[in-house]
Amino acid sequence: MKLRKVKIMIYIMIGIMGILLLAMMVTKILVLGYIVSATLIATAIFERLYWKCPYCGRFLGCLNDRGKYCQHCGKEIEI
């Protein structure tokens, strides 16, 4: 999977968590908190599995636009 798609998917998951948290605060339905927790875990697993350098295959670390190079192999990363 391309890193750009992975980045978009992670942002979508974070957006879903935000919406669910807001809905939980407004409606006081505790089950939504459990769904947010499950979404958080799923996002972390998804990021760990797919946010990897296309050259060396190692985890790239935090999502940010500043790092344009892999911290492990030094190759330029196109996001």
FILORO-288899 format. One record per residue: x, y, z of N, C-alpha, C in turn; residue number from 1. Coordinates in pm, 1 decimal, decimal comma. Last residue first. Layout:
<pts>
[pt [X Y Z] [X Y Z] [X Y Z] NUM],
...
</pts>
This chain:
<pts>
[pt [576,3 1105,9 13,4] [446,7 1088,0 80,2] [342,0 1162,7 3,0] 79],
[pt [872,7 952,2 -43,1] [769,4 1033,5 -109,1] [635,4 1002,4 -43,9] 78],
[pt [1180,1 962,2 113,6] [1046,2 904,5 119,3] [949,7 1000,9 53,3] 77],
[pt [1516,4 888,3 43,5] [1409,0 987,8 40,5] [1273,2 917,5 31,8] 76],
[pt [1710,9 688,2 271,7] [1651,3 711,6 140,3] [1537,0 813,1 151,5] 75],
[pt [1813,4 618,3 519,9] [1849,7 748,0 465,1] [1792,0 778,3 327,3] 74],
[pt [1754,0 398,2 674,6] [1838,9 376,2 555,4] [1878,1 507,0 486,0] 73],
[pt [1628,8 517,7 906,8] [1710,5 397,2 915,3] [1805,9 381,3 797,3] 72],
[pt [1470,3 731,2 858,2] [1568,5 747,2 964,0] [1661,8 627,0 975,9] 71],
[pt [1405,7 836,2 533,0] [1395,2 726,3 628,9] [1505,8 743,1 732,6] 70],
[pt [1307,0 1174,1 477,9] [1404,0 1067,1 461,9] [1381,8 961,0 568,7] 69],
[pt [1148,1 1377,3 542,1] [1136,6 1330,1 404,3] [1232,3 1214,3 376,8] 68],
[pt [983,4 1497,4 806,6] [1082,1 1396,1 773,1] [1062,0 1341,6 633,4] 67],
[pt [758,8 1667,2 804,7] [894,1 1722,8 808,4] [998,3 1621,2 764,2] 66],
[pt [513,1 1560,5 828,8] [555,1 1594,7 693,0] [698,0 1648,3 688,6] 65],
[pt [453,5 1272,4 1032,6] [476,5 1414,9 1014,1] [527,8 1438,7 873,7] 64],
[pt [392,1 1023,0 1245,8] [337,4 1082,5 1124,3] [367,6 1230,9 1123,5] 63],
[pt [679,1 854,1 1382,4] [566,6 947,6 1393,0] [522,0 998,1 1256,6] 62],
[pt [806,8 567,4 1203,7] [791,7 648,9 1323,7] [669,6 738,9 1316,3] 61],
[pt [856,1 378,2 1006,6] [900,0 515,5 984,9] [885,9 604,9 1107,5] 60],
[pt [984,9 49,8 1029,9] [882,4 144,7 1073,2] [936,4 286,5 1063,7] 59],
[pt [1142,8 -87,7 734,8] [1137,3 -60,1 877,8] [1034,8 48,9 906,9] 58],
[pt [1189,3 -136,0 466,6] [1079,0 -205,9 532,0] [1068,8 -181,5 681,8] 57],
[pt [1366,1 -13,7 296,3] [1422,4 -107,5 394,2] [1314,5 -182,7 472,0] 56],
[pt [1180,7 107,4 106,6] [1312,5 55,8 68,7] [1364,9 -48,2 167,4] 55],
[pt [950,4 209,1 211,6] [937,5 120,2 95,8] [1070,4 56,8 54,1] 54],
[pt [906,4 207,1 559,1] [988,9 254,5 448,7] [974,7 157,5 331,5] 53],
[pt [567,7 193,3 679,5] [704,2 142,5 668,9] [775,6 202,3 549,4] 52],
[pt [296,4 163,2 797,4] [375,3 286,4 789,0] [523,3 248,1 792,4] 51],
[pt [168,6 -86,9 835,9] [178,0 -30,6 701,5] [262,2 96,7 688,6] 50],
[pt [178,0 -174,3 1106,2] [188,8 -271,1 996,1] [221,2 -206,6 861,8] 49],
[pt [144,7 54,7 1259,6] [265,3 -27,6 1279,1] [286,1 -124,6 1162,0] 48],
[pt [-107,9 138,5 1173,6] [9,8 222,8 1149,8] [137,7 141,0 1160,5] 47],
[pt [-265,2 -75,2 1267,2] [-260,5 -44,1 1124,1] [-136,0 37,4 1091,8] 46],
[pt [-225,2 -46,7 1544,3] [-182,7 -169,2 1475,6] [-168,4 -144,3 1326,5] 45],
[pt [-339,0 205,9 1584,9] [-199,4 181,2 1620,8] [-145,2 57,3 1550,3] 44],
[pt [-602,8 156,5 1502,0] [-520,7 255,4 1431,9] [-373,0 232,8 1459,9] 43],
[pt [-686,0 -30,2 1693,6] [-682,0 -68,9 1551,7] [-594,7 27,2 1470,9] 42],
[pt [-673,6 131,3 1923,0] [-587,3 13,2 1912,9] [-574,0 -30,2 1767,1] 41],
[pt [-872,5 318,3 1853,2] [-736,6 361,6 1883,1] [-637,9 246,1 1869,1] 40],
[pt [-1095,8 154,4 1834,7] [-1048,0 223,7 1714,5] [-905,6 271,9 1733,5] 39],
[pt [-1120,7 79,3 2102,0] [-1094,8 -23,4 2001,6] [-1041,3 38,1 1872,7] 38],
[pt [-1177,9 332,2 2211,8] [-1059,4 257,3 2254,7] [-1021,7 150,3 2153,1] 37],
[pt [-1420,4 386,0 2083,7] [-1305,3 473,9 2061,3] [-1176,6 402,0 2100,0] 36],
[pt [-1574,3 185,1 2197,6] [-1551,6 182,9 2052,6] [-1432,4 271,7 2017,0] 35],
[pt [-1577,5 273,3 2459,0] [-1514,5 144,3 2428,8] [-1484,5 132,4 2279,1] 34],
[pt [-1721,0 507,9 2422,3] [-1583,7 513,5 2472,8] [-1509,1 385,4 2446,1] 33],
[pt [-1968,7 411,4 2350,5] [-1890,8 483,2 2249,6] [-1745,0 497,5 2292,5] 32],
[pt [-2064,0 316,3 2590,5] [-2022,7 219,0 2489,0] [-1938,8 286,2 2380,2] 31],
[pt [-2161,5 533,3 2731,5] [-2029,2 482,5 2764,2] [-1976,1 384,6 2659,0] 30],
[pt [-2315,3 815,3 2636,6] [-2323,5 671,0 2614,4] [-2182,2 614,3 2628,4] 29],
[pt [-2347,5 1090,3 2646,7] [-2313,7 1019,3 2771,4] [-2329,8 867,3 2758,4] 28],
[pt [-2381,8 1255,5 2429,3] [-2489,4 1162,0 2461,6] [-2469,2 1086,8 2592,3] 27],
[pt [-2148,5 1416,5 2429,8] [-2281,2 1477,1 2416,5] [-2390,7 1383,2 2466,8] 26],
[pt [-1935,9 1239,8 2455,2] [-1949,2 1349,1 2551,6] [-2089,3 1410,3 2547,7] 25],
[pt [-1980,1 1074,1 2235,1] [-1985,1 1017,3 2369,4] [-2004,7 1127,4 2474,1] 24],
[pt [-1941,2 1251,1 2023,8] [-2074,1 1190,6 2042,1] [-2087,4 1132,2 2182,6] 23],
[pt [-1667,6 1298,9 2063,2] [-1763,6 1408,6 2073,6] [-1904,6 1354,9 2097,8] 22],
[pt [-1571,0 1041,6 2011,5] [-1549,8 1104,2 2142,3] [-1648,0 1218,3 2165,3] 21],
[pt [-1649,2 1010,6 1742,9] [-1704,6 922,0 1844,9] [-1686,5 980,1 1985,7] 20],
[pt [-1491,1 1210,2 1624,9] [-1637,2 1217,4 1615,0] [-1703,3 1131,1 1722,0] 19],
[pt [-1234,5 1109,3 1684,8] [-1278,0 1240,5 1733,1] [-1428,6 1254,9 1732,1] 18],
[pt [-1235,4 865,0 1546,8] [-1221,2 866,2 1692,6] [-1268,8 999,3 1751,0] 17],
[pt [-1253,5 962,2 1286,3] [-1363,1 880,3 1340,0] [-1356,4 877,5 1491,6] 16],
[pt [-1002,5 1087,9 1269,8] [-1125,9 1165,9 1259,1] [-1245,4 1091,2 1314,5] 15],
[pt [-837,5 864,2 1282,1] [-829,1 963,6 1388,8] [-953,7 1052,4 1387,6] 14],
[pt [-911,4 742,9 1040,4] [-935,8 673,2 1167,2] [-931,2 770,1 1285,7] 13],
[pt [-819,4 938,5 861,6] [-962,5 904,8 866,8] [-996,3 836,2 998,0] 12],
[pt [-544,7 924,9 909,6] [-617,3 1048,4 940,0] [-768,1 1024,3 946,5] 11],
[pt [-499,5 665,7 813,3] [-475,1 695,7 954,5] [-547,8 823,4 994,6] 10],
[pt [-560,6 699,0 541,5] [-638,5 604,8 623,5] [-621,3 634,2 772,8] 9],
[pt [-359,4 879,9 466,5] [-500,8 919,6 457,6] [-587,4 829,6 545,7] 8],
[pt [-133,3 716,2 504,9] [-146,9 841,2 578,8] [-293,4 887,9 580,2] 7],
[pt [-183,9 518,3 315,2] [-174,3 481,9 456,4] [-196,1 605,9 543,1] 6],
[pt [-168,8 666,9 81,2] [-295,9 604,3 117,5] [-297,8 566,9 264,9] 5],
[pt [104,3 735,7 92,5] [2,5 841,7 87,7] [-134,3 786,6 129,2] 4],
[pt [233,5 491,3 77,3] [237,9 566,1 202,4] [133,4 676,7 206,9] 3],
[pt [56,3 221,9 -79,4] [133,8 345,7 -88,4] [124,5 423,4 43,4] 2],
[pt [85,1 -116,5 0,0] [0,0 0,0 0,0] [90,7 124,2 0,0] 1],
</pts>
